[in-house]
């Protein structure tokens, strides 16, 4: 903040009452704070506590001492300019002097005001210079050290660690899903969250831990007193716990996921640049593996080179026609008639071979390519729908997985409407699958987008249900028509009573909420039979069909050979028995 005129504090140490009145009269138009203490050593010394910006000293109070020596009384913390009121003209090297006799005249008063204003201007310039210097080293939003000061502290603490022969740990933190906050709620909301992040970090770290903000959504913490990876991991856990609590912005409750990368000196690096790079590589590993934090290993270096190459090539995958869209059918239980298909994108890279989606989708989200990728998938899915309609008179709804970034994009619904119009596809024949975690990242924004899509007539499905952390309070508010049981529960429900109970509970929940329930990961007839006994609405999995190309979908619909061949009565009896056994076992322990 720039200093206001009244913030300029002037002490007038003057003994003569006439001179005092003249000083008061002269400085009244200057708009400064003026202190005139009693003319005794104790009172004069007391004024030093107010840290004056300028001192007017009567030569008579100097008692023969050098004025510059007396000025030291007020200059303990910083230089304070001195104006001397004397009986002689100022000498070379002495402070500015105003003759006592001149103060009664306009010239003397004007000169005193001019000197005070000059010193005030110099003080304000010093304050501004200090502020600019601080801005160059500190983040103005969070008041944490910025990137410049962070790297300086890395070097300082490394030098100290070398000298004292001890270790040093570095944590680099990345706020996932934060970038969508600015674009959806505005920069003011984003700034408020960043300030609260900084406050929460201060609350869980020690004063000796050096915090910094080095990027839009990146923070760092140097741990000079908890140098080993175990201590750094414990700190990472504390930070994660603090930052995963919801942030309240108006009517929005936002949950930001966080990833942390950890590197230590001298285990992982022997210089500052390498320490930072290895912490960043550990951060990338945490993002890639879905872990909350990761400690640097040598494998991180190899993985980073591959990720860099993949990120570069992914941007050219569309132009090189390397993306492939496959379709996995979804069928009714127990009849087996086709209800729709799920579009699944694959990347057949000429350079890297077949890249699974759990590898390249996170890269697309991190590099900003998820928008173009989602548009390509939608376009290819609608083109396939139009092909089935034209060549086989087949109307088969197609489901597309939706990234959290697209879910929180204000323009997404209008882009969907344009594509539906381009391919003349009825909105009800397009379905978007969204995960619980994508919804909970920003419930209000997700609800807004989902409602827009619903108003268009597009279907909404909650995917991977049971693996996130949503609640019934949010589920019943969302305009969804279906939930999909995560395949991890379905695959193991024969062997795990716990998972069987979870599947049964989700099916009951869906029924009570009036929702269709689809079980993913159906691999054999036994599971199919259990789902039939539990009255699950639909199923999807490799027993029914592996993902196939668009040209093979119509033929698959006509071919029902995949259906379990046991007579219906025997299959029903076996299914009821298996379901009863699974449910009666109850959860373990």
SULMOPE-V179087 format. One record per residue. N is the residue number from 1. RES is the residue in three letters. OMEGA is omega in whole degrees, -180 to 180 (999 if undefined). Layout:
BEGIN
n:N res:RES omega:OMEGA
n:N res:RES omega:OMEGA
END
This chain:
BEGIN
n:1 res:UNK omega:178
n:2 res:UNK omega:-178
n:3 res:UNK omega:176
n:4 res:UNK omega:-178
n:5 res:UNK omega:-176
n:6 res:UNK omega:178
n:7 res:UNK omega:-179
n:8 res:UNK omega:-171
n:9 res:UNK omega:-179
n:10 res:UNK omega:174
n:11 res:UNK omega:178
n:12 res:UNK omega:180
n:13 res:UNK omega:-172
n:14 res:UNK omega:-178
n:15 res:UNK omega:-175
n:16 res:UNK omega:180
n:17 res:UNK omega:180
n:18 res:UNK omega:179
n:19 res:UNK omega:178
n:20 res:UNK omega:-180
n:21 res:UNK omega:-180
n:22 res:UNK omega:178
n:23 res:UNK omega:180
n:24 res:UNK omega:-179
n:25 res:UNK omega:-177
n:26 res:UNK omega:-174
n:27 res:UNK omega:-180
n:28 res:UNK omega:179
n:29 res:UNK omega:-175
n:30 res:UNK omega:177
n:31 res:UNK omega:179
n:32 res:UNK omega:171
n:33 res:UNK omega:-175
n:34 res:UNK omega:174
n:35 res:UNK omega:176
n:36 res:UNK omega:-177
n:37 res:UNK omega:174
n:38 res:UNK omega:-175
n:39 res:UNK omega:174
n:40 res:UNK omega:-174
n:41 res:UNK omega:-178
n:42 res:UNK omega:-179
n:43 res:UNK omega:179
n:44 res:UNK omega:-180
n:45 res:UNK omega:-179
n:46 res:UNK omega:-179
n:47 res:UNK omega:179
n:48 res:UNK omega:-179
n:49 res:UNK omega:180
n:50 res:UNK omega:179
n:51 res:UNK omega:-179
n:52 res:UNK omega:178
n:53 res:UNK omega:179
n:54 res:UNK omega:179
n:55 res:UNK omega:172
n:56 res:UNK omega:-172
n:57 res:UNK omega:176
n:58 res:UNK omega:-178
n:59 res:UNK omega:-178
n:60 res:UNK omega:180
n:61 res:UNK omega:-180
n:62 res:UNK omega:178
n:63 res:UNK omega:177
n:64 res:UNK omega:-180
n:65 res:UNK omega:177
n:66 res:UNK omega:180
n:67 res:UNK omega:-179
n:68 res:UNK omega:177
n:69 res:UNK omega:178
n:70 res:UNK omega:-178
n:71 res:UNK omega:180
n:72 res:UNK omega:178
n:73 res:UNK omega:-176
n:74 res:UNK omega:-173
n:75 res:UNK omega:-177
n:76 res:UNK omega:-175
n:77 res:UNK omega:-180
n:78 res:UNK omega:179
n:79 res:UNK omega:178
n:80 res:UNK omega:-179
n:81 res:UNK omega:-176
n:82 res:UNK omega:174
n:83 res:UNK omega:-175
n:84 res:UNK omega:172
n:85 res:UNK omega:-173
n:86 res:UNK omega:-178
n:87 res:UNK omega:-180
n:88 res:UNK omega:176
n:89 res:UNK omega:-178
n:90 res:UNK omega:-179
n:91 res:UNK omega:177
n:92 res:UNK omega:180
n:93 res:UNK omega:179
n:94 res:UNK omega:178
n:95 res:UNK omega:174
n:96 res:UNK omega:-176
n:97 res:UNK omega:173
n:98 res:UNK omega:-179
n:99 res:UNK omega:-177
n:100 res:UNK omega:-178
n:101 res:UNK omega:-178
n:102 res:UNK omega:-175
n:103 res:UNK omega:180
n:104 res:UNK omega:-179
n:105 res:UNK omega:-177
n:106 res:UNK omega:-179
n:107 res:UNK omega:179
n:108 res:UNK omega:179
n:109 res:UNK omega:-180
n:110 res:UNK omega:-180
n:111 res:UNK omega:178
n:112 res:UNK omega:178
n:113 res:UNK omega:-178
n:114 res:UNK omega:180
n:115 res:UNK omega:180
n:116 res:UNK omega:180
n:117 res:UNK omega:178
n:118 res:UNK omega:-180
n:119 res:UNK omega:177
n:120 res:UNK omega:178
n:121 res:UNK omega:178
n:122 res:UNK omega:179
n:123 res:UNK omega:179
n:124 res:UNK omega:178
n:125 res:UNK omega:178
n:126 res:UNK omega:179
n:127 res:UNK omega:179
n:128 res:UNK omega:179
n:129 res:UNK omega:178
n:130 res:UNK omega:179
n:131 res:UNK omega:179
n:132 res:UNK omega:178
n:133 res:UNK omega:179
n:134 res:UNK omega:179
n:135 res:UNK omega:-180
n:136 res:UNK omega:-177
n:137 res:UNK omega:-177
n:138 res:UNK omega:176
n:139 res:UNK omega:-176
n:140 res:UNK omega:-177
n:141 res:UNK omega:-174
n:142 res:UNK omega:-176
n:143 res:UNK omega:173
n:144 res:UNK omega:174
n:145 res:UNK omega:178
n:146 res:UNK omega:-174
n:147 res:UNK omega:-179
n:148 res:UNK omega:-179
n:149 res:UNK omega:178
n:150 res:UNK omega:-179
n:151 res:UNK omega:176
n:152 res:UNK omega:179
n:153 res:UNK omega:176
n:154 res:UNK omega:-179
n:155 res:UNK omega:-179
n:156 res:UNK omega:-178
n:157 res:UNK omega:175
n:158 res:UNK omega:179
n:159 res:UNK omega:178
n:160 res:UNK omega:180
n:161 res:UNK omega:178
n:162 res:UNK omega:-176
n:163 res:UNK omega:-177
n:164 res:UNK omega:177
n:165 res:UNK omega:176
n:166 res:UNK omega:-174
n:167 res:UNK omega:180
n:168 res:UNK omega:180
n:169 res:UNK omega:178
n:170 res:UNK omega:174
n:171 res:UNK omega:172
n:172 res:UNK omega:-174
n:173 res:UNK omega:-180
n:174 res:UNK omega:178
n:175 res:UNK omega:177
n:176 res:UNK omega:179
n:177 res:UNK omega:-178
n:178 res:UNK omega:-175
n:179 res:UNK omega:178
n:180 res:UNK omega:-179
n:181 res:UNK omega:-179
n:182 res:UNK omega:-176
n:183 res:UNK omega:-177
n:184 res:UNK omega:-177
n:185 res:UNK omega:179
n:186 res:UNK omega:-175
n:187 res:UNK omega:179
n:188 res:UNK omega:177
n:189 res:UNK omega:179
n:190 res:UNK omega:179
n:191 res:UNK omega:179
n:192 res:UNK omega:179
n:193 res:UNK omega:-179
n:194 res:UNK omega:177
n:195 res:UNK omega:179
n:196 res:UNK omega:175
n:197 res:UNK omega:180
n:198 res:UNK omega:180
n:199 res:UNK omega:180
n:200 res:UNK omega:178
n:201 res:UNK omega:178
n:202 res:UNK omega:-176
n:203 res:UNK omega:-176
n:204 res:UNK omega:179
n:205 res:UNK omega:178
n:206 res:UNK omega:179
n:207 res:UNK omega:-179
n:208 res:UNK omega:178
n:209 res:UNK omega:-174
n:210 res:UNK omega:179
n:211 res:UNK omega:176
n:212 res:UNK omega:170
n:213 res:UNK omega:-172
n:214 res:UNK omega:179
n:215 res:UNK omega:-178
n:216 res:UNK omega:-177
n:217 res:UNK omega:-180
n:218 res:UNK omega:178
n:219 res:UNK omega:178
n:220 res:UNK omega:176
n:221 res:UNK omega:175
n:222 res:UNK omega:-176
n:223 res:UNK omega:-180
n:224 res:UNK omega:-178
n:225 res:UNK omega:175
n:226 res:UNK omega:-164
n:227 res:UNK omega:-173
n:228 res:UNK omega:-175
n:229 res:UNK omega:179
n:230 res:UNK omega:177
n:231 res:UNK omega:178
n:232 res:UNK omega:178
n:233 res:UNK omega:178
n:234 res:UNK omega:177
n:235 res:UNK omega:178
n:236 res:UNK omega:178
n:237 res:UNK omega:180
n:238 res:UNK omega:-180
n:239 res:UNK omega:-180
n:240 res:UNK omega:180
n:241 res:UNK omega:-179
n:242 res:UNK omega:-173
n:243 res:UNK omega:179
n:244 res:UNK omega:172
n:245 res:UNK omega:-176
n:246 res:UNK omega:172
n:247 res:UNK omega:-178
n:248 res:UNK omega:178
n:249 res:UNK omega:-176
n:250 res:UNK omega:179
n:251 res:UNK omega:-176
n:252 res:UNK omega:171
n:253 res:UNK omega:-174
n:254 res:UNK omega:176
n:255 res:UNK omega:-179
n:256 res:UNK omega:174
n:257 res:UNK omega:-179
n:258 res:UNK omega:172
n:259 res:UNK omega:-179
n:260 res:UNK omega:173
n:261 res:UNK omega:-175
n:262 res:UNK omega:172
n:263 res:UNK omega:-178
n:264 res:UNK omega:172
n:265 res:UNK omega:3
n:266 res:UNK omega:-176
n:267 res:UNK omega:-174
n:268 res:UNK omega:-176
n:269 res:UNK omega:176
n:270 res:UNK omega:175
n:271 res:UNK omega:-174
n:272 res:UNK omega:-177
n:273 res:UNK omega:180
n:274 res:UNK omega:178
n:275 res:UNK omega:180
n:276 res:UNK omega:-178
n:277 res:UNK omega:-179
n:278 res:UNK omega:174
n:279 res:UNK omega:178
n:280 res:UNK omega:177
n:281 res:UNK omega:176
n:282 res:UNK omega:177
n:283 res:UNK omega:178
n:284 res:UNK omega:179
n:285 res:UNK omega:178
n:286 res:UNK omega:178
n:287 res:UNK omega:-175
n:288 res:UNK omega:-175
n:289 res:UNK omega:-179
n:290 res:UNK omega:180
n:291 res:UNK omega:179
n:292 res:UNK omega:174
n:293 res:UNK omega:179
n:294 res:UNK omega:176
n:295 res:UNK omega:-175
n:296 res:UNK omega:171
n:297 res:UNK omega:179
n:298 res:UNK omega:179
n:299 res:UNK omega:178
n:300 res:UNK omega:-179
n:301 res:UNK omega:-180
n:302 res:UNK omega:180
n:303 res:UNK omega:-178
n:304 res:UNK omega:179
n:305 res:UNK omega:178
n:306 res:UNK omega:180
n:307 res:UNK omega:179
n:308 res:UNK omega:179
n:309 res:UNK omega:179
n:310 res:UNK omega:-180
n:311 res:UNK omega:179
n:312 res:UNK omega:-176
n:313 res:UNK omega:-178
n:314 res:UNK omega:-179
n:315 res:UNK omega:-180
n:316 res:UNK omega:-174
n:317 res:UNK omega:-180
n:318 res:UNK omega:-178
n:319 res:UNK omega:-179
n:320 res:UNK omega:179
n:321 res:UNK omega:-178
n:322 res:UNK omega:180
n:323 res:UNK omega:-179
n:324 res:UNK omega:178
n:325 res:UNK omega:177
n:326 res:UNK omega:-176
n:327 res:UNK omega:177
n:328 res:UNK omega:-176
n:329 res:UNK omega:172
n:330 res:UNK omega:-174
n:331 res:UNK omega:177
n:332 res:UNK omega:176
n:333 res:UNK omega:7
n:334 res:UNK omega:-171
n:335 res:UNK omega:177
n:336 res:UNK omega:179
n:337 res:UNK omega:-176
n:338 res:UNK omega:178
n:339 res:UNK omega:-178
n:340 res:UNK omega:178
n:341 res:UNK omega:174
n:342 res:UNK omega:179
n:343 res:UNK omega:-178
n:344 res:UNK omega:-177
n:345 res:UNK omega:175
n:346 res:UNK omega:179
n:347 res:UNK omega:177
n:348 res:UNK omega:-175
n:349 res:UNK omega:177
n:350 res:UNK omega:-176
n:351 res:UNK omega:-172
n:352 res:UNK omega:-177
n:353 res:UNK omega:-178
n:354 res:UNK omega:-180
n:355 res:UNK omega:-179
n:356 res:UNK omega:-177
n:357 res:UNK omega:-180
n:358 res:UNK omega:174
n:359 res:UNK omega:-172
n:360 res:UNK omega:178
n:361 res:UNK omega:176
n:362 res:UNK omega:178
n:363 res:UNK omega:179
n:364 res:UNK omega:180
n:365 res:UNK omega:-178
n:366 res:UNK omega:-175
n:367 res:UNK omega:-180
n:368 res:UNK omega:-179
n:369 res:UNK omega:-176
n:370 res:UNK omega:178
n:371 res:UNK omega:176
n:372 res:UNK omega:180
n:373 res:UNK omega:179
n:374 res:UNK omega:178
n:375 res:UNK omega:179
n:376 res:UNK omega:-180
n:377 res:UNK omega:179
n:378 res:UNK omega:-178
n:379 res:UNK omega:-179
n:380 res:UNK omega:180
n:381 res:UNK omega:-180
n:382 res:UNK omega:176
n:383 res:UNK omega:178
n:384 res:UNK omega:178
n:385 res:UNK omega:-180
n:386 res:UNK omega:178
n:387 res:UNK omega:178
n:388 res:UNK omega:-180
n:389 res:UNK omega:-176
n:390 res:UNK omega:-172
n:391 res:UNK omega:-175
n:392 res:UNK omega:-177
n:393 res:UNK omega:-176
n:394 res:UNK omega:176
n:395 res:UNK omega:-173
n:396 res:UNK omega:180
n:397 res:UNK omega:-177
n:398 res:UNK omega:-179
n:399 res:UNK omega:180
n:400 res:UNK omega:177
n:401 res:UNK omega:-174
n:402 res:UNK omega:178
n:403 res:UNK omega:175
n:404 res:UNK omega:-179
n:405 res:UNK omega:178
n:406 res:UNK omega:-180
n:407 res:UNK omega:-177
n:408 res:UNK omega:179
n:409 res:UNK omega:-178
n:410 res:UNK omega:-175
n:411 res:UNK omega:-172
n:412 res:UNK omega:-176
n:413 res:UNK omega:179
n:414 res:UNK omega:176
n:415 res:UNK omega:178
n:416 res:UNK omega:-180
n:417 res:UNK omega:180
n:418 res:UNK omega:-180
n:419 res:UNK omega:177
n:420 res:UNK omega:178
n:421 res:UNK omega:-179
n:422 res:UNK omega:-176
n:423 res:UNK omega:179
n:424 res:UNK omega:-180
n:425 res:UNK omega:175
n:426 res:UNK omega:-177
n:427 res:UNK omega:-179
n:428 res:UNK omega:-180
n:429 res:UNK omega:174
n:430 res:UNK omega:-179
n:431 res:UNK omega:175
n:432 res:UNK omega:177
n:433 res:UNK omega:-179
n:434 res:UNK omega:-178
n:435 res:UNK omega:177
n:436 res:UNK omega:-178
n:437 res:UNK omega:178
n:438 res:UNK omega:179
n:439 res:UNK omega:-173
n:440 res:UNK omega:177
n:441 res:UNK omega:175
n:442 res:UNK omega:-173
n:443 res:UNK omega:-177
n:444 res:UNK omega:-179
n:445 res:UNK omega:178
n:446 res:UNK omega:180
n:447 res:UNK omega:180
n:448 res:UNK omega:180
n:449 res:UNK omega:-179
n:450 res:UNK omega:179
n:451 res:UNK omega:176
n:452 res:UNK omega:179
n:453 res:UNK omega:179
n:454 res:UNK omega:180
n:455 res:UNK omega:176
n:456 res:UNK omega:-177
n:457 res:UNK omega:180
n:458 res:UNK omega:179
n:459 res:UNK omega:180
n:460 res:UNK omega:-180
n:461 res:UNK omega:172
n:462 res:UNK omega:-175
n:463 res:UNK omega:176
n:464 res:UNK omega:-176
n:465 res:UNK omega:-179
n:466 res:UNK omega:-179
n:467 res:UNK omega:-179
n:468 res:UNK omega:-176
n:469 res:UNK omega:177
n:470 res:UNK omega:-179
n:471 res:UNK omega:179
n:472 res:UNK omega:-180
n:473 res:UNK omega:179
n:474 res:UNK omega:-177
n:475 res:UNK omega:-173
n:476 res:UNK omega:177
n:477 res:UNK omega:-175
n:478 res:UNK omega:180
n:479 res:UNK omega:179
n:480 res:UNK omega:-179
n:481 res:UNK omega:-172
n:482 res:UNK omega:169
n:483 res:UNK omega:-180
n:484 res:UNK omega:180
n:485 res:UNK omega:-178
n:486 res:UNK omega:-174
n:487 res:UNK omega:180
n:488 res:UNK omega:178
n:489 res:UNK omega:-175
n:490 res:UNK omega:-177
n:491 res:UNK omega:-174
n:492 res:UNK omega:-174
n:493 res:UNK omega:177
n:494 res:UNK omega:-174
n:495 res:UNK omega:-174
n:496 res:UNK omega:176
n:497 res:UNK omega:179
n:498 res:UNK omega:-178
n:499 res:UNK omega:177
n:500 res:UNK omega:178
n:501 res:UNK omega:178
n:502 res:UNK omega:-180
n:503 res:UNK omega:179
n:504 res:UNK omega:-178
n:505 res:UNK omega:180
n:506 res:UNK omega:178
n:507 res:UNK omega:178
n:508 res:UNK omega:179
n:509 res:UNK omega:179
n:510 res:UNK omega:180
n:511 res:UNK omega:-178
n:512 res:UNK omega:178
n:513 res:UNK omega:-179
n:514 res:UNK omega:-178
n:515 res:UNK omega:170
n:516 res:UNK omega:180
n:517 res:UNK omega:177
n:518 res:UNK omega:177
n:519 res:UNK omega:177
n:520 res:UNK omega:175
n:521 res:UNK omega:178
n:522 res:UNK omega:-172
n:523 res:UNK omega:-177
n:524 res:UNK omega:-175
n:525 res:UNK omega:180
n:526 res:UNK omega:179
n:527 res:UNK omega:177
n:528 res:UNK omega:-179
n:529 res:UNK omega:178
n:530 res:UNK omega:179
n:531 res:UNK omega:178
n:532 res:UNK omega:179
n:533 res:UNK omega:179
n:534 res:UNK omega:179
n:535 res:UNK omega:173
n:536 res:UNK omega:-174
n:537 res:UNK omega:-172
n:538 res:UNK omega:-179
n:539 res:UNK omega:-179
n:540 res:UNK omega:-180
n:541 res:UNK omega:-173
n:542 res:UNK omega:175
n:543 res:UNK omega:-179
n:544 res:UNK omega:176
n:545 res:UNK omega:168
n:546 res:UNK omega:175
n:547 res:UNK omega:-177
n:548 res:UNK omega:178
n:549 res:UNK omega:-176
n:550 res:UNK omega:-177
n:551 res:UNK omega:-177
n:552 res:UNK omega:-174
n:553 res:UNK omega:-177
n:554 res:UNK omega:179
n:555 res:UNK omega:179
n:556 res:UNK omega:-179
n:557 res:UNK omega:-179
n:558 res:UNK omega:-176
n:559 res:UNK omega:-179
n:560 res:UNK omega:-177
n:561 res:UNK omega:-179
n:562 res:UNK omega:-177
n:563 res:UNK omega:177
n:564 res:UNK omega:-171
n:565 res:UNK omega:-179
n:566 res:UNK omega:176
n:567 res:UNK omega:-174
n:568 res:UNK omega:-177
n:569 res:UNK omega:-179
n:570 res:UNK omega:179
n:571 res:UNK omega:-179
n:572 res:UNK omega:-180
n:573 res:UNK omega:179
n:574 res:UNK omega:-178
n:575 res:UNK omega:180
n:576 res:UNK omega:179
n:577 res:UNK omega:-180
n:578 res:UNK omega:-180
n:579 res:UNK omega:-179
n:580 res:UNK omega:179
n:581 res:UNK omega:-179
n:582 res:UNK omega:-176
n:583 res:UNK omega:-178
n:584 res:UNK omega:179
n:585 res:UNK omega:180
n:586 res:UNK omega:180
n:587 res:UNK omega:-180
n:588 res:UNK omega:173
n:589 res:UNK omega:999
END
